[in-house]
Amino acid sequence: MSKITLTHLAKKLKISVATVSKAINGYADVNIETKKKVLNLAKSLNFTPNAQAAFLRTKKTKVIGVIIPHISHPFFSNIVKGILNSADKNGYLVILLRSNESYVHEKKLVERLLKHNVDGIFISLAHDTYDLSHLEEVKKSGAVLIQFDKISKILNSSKVVIDDRRAGYIATEHLIKNGCKNIVHFRGPLLAQISIDRFLGYKKAIEEYNLTFDKNKVILFDHLTDQEGYRKMNEFISKKINFDGLFSISDYAATGAIECLKKNNFHVPNDVKVIGFSNWILTDKLTPSLTTIDHPGVLMGKTCFNLFLNEITSKAKKVKFKYEKKTFTPKLIIRESSVLNYQV
């Protein structure tokens, strides 16, 4: 049996191929009754639109690429979940790729996606991304660029973020209000905007509460793992610098730090109070359970897709589009690691 085409449908209904195409693609200028007849016939004949032909006609592939630094990180898993849910509802295919926090690899992935004529690229930048020319190429190609979480402030595109500076501030403020006067900060890599903003929030709280900012208590990380958290905390303890609080840029690093503190006979939270970041799925199962900043990952993923749809629709209608930045308010989840006599 030969493959059913738009021409077959048009002949059976005695209407033009253009009308059939518009009906299937949801154009508003097609009569409702005609659209219903086309869709019913297409369904009864198991008609499947030809993706290649559709691309030649519309220059749209209905495919988007998503590039994240890590596949296994719960926050990024939730972002992807939100994107996939929205993409499925709107008939888009998602290609998921991982940069492994490498600018070089990230650049190659972007180039590969552009060769596949994707309609859009959603990206959370690698820690060491310093040159943005590959992302400028995305915009020049006509594809939609959406940045999320780890972004570049100087690159024009729609963006979805959490208020990282506010998050750093409320985490540090919470430690101060619970008696901490010497707070260590586990900071991410220098280039990452989230590292900069969370550090600035930490520093602002220290200064506003008239505590002394000490650069020796700011510890730079390249890899935000529990192993690195353990090692960095062990190195810091060996310096004999007085401290009673820790705000970590990630839950993973905070988890390693708590393990190290226990091994060195520090009690959490009696001796040192600890706050992480992301509300990793097991943070409430740790001993002690970890106070953390919550990331609304699924909602952020849905928002990424909505911004993409807004932009691609505006382009199709040749309507002037203004980039949007959606900023989510951080939420502090208070648990045992930062509060004496904690009660649920």
Buried (B, 14 or more C-beta within 10 A) or exposed (E): EEEBBBEBBBEBBEBEBEBBBBBBBEEEEBEEEBBEBBBEBBEEEEBEBEEEEBBEEEEBBBBBBBBBBBEEBBBBBBBBBBBBBBBEEEEBBBBBBBBEBBBEBBBBBBEEBBEEBBBBBBBBBBBBBEEEEBBBBBBEBEBBBBBBBBBBEEBEBBBBBBBBBBBBBBBBBBBBEBEBBBBBBBBBBEBBBBBBBBBBBBBBBBEEBEBEEBEEBBBEBEBBBBEBBBBBBBEBBEEEEEBBBBBBBBBBBBBBBBBBBEEEEBEBBEEBBBBBBBBBEEBEEBEBBBBBBBBBBBBBBBBBBBBBBBBBEBBEEEEEBEBBEBEBEBBBBBBBBBBEEBEE
